[in-house]
């Protein structure tokens, strides 16, 4: 449920669509790494969104 809420928040705030199977989990992990300090503040980070939204085949979330 936390992941789904995160995905919905990202889409609302940025218009970036993430699926709950691939890109949503990867982006969630990236944000977690930044929050935990494992990625230094001010670092340049590239998140490559490949456009794969296969996780939306199941609209149950």
Secondary structure, DSSP 8 states (H G I E B T S, - for coil): -HHHHHHHHHHHHH-----TTTHHHHHHHHHHHHHHTSS-TT-----------GGGGSTT-
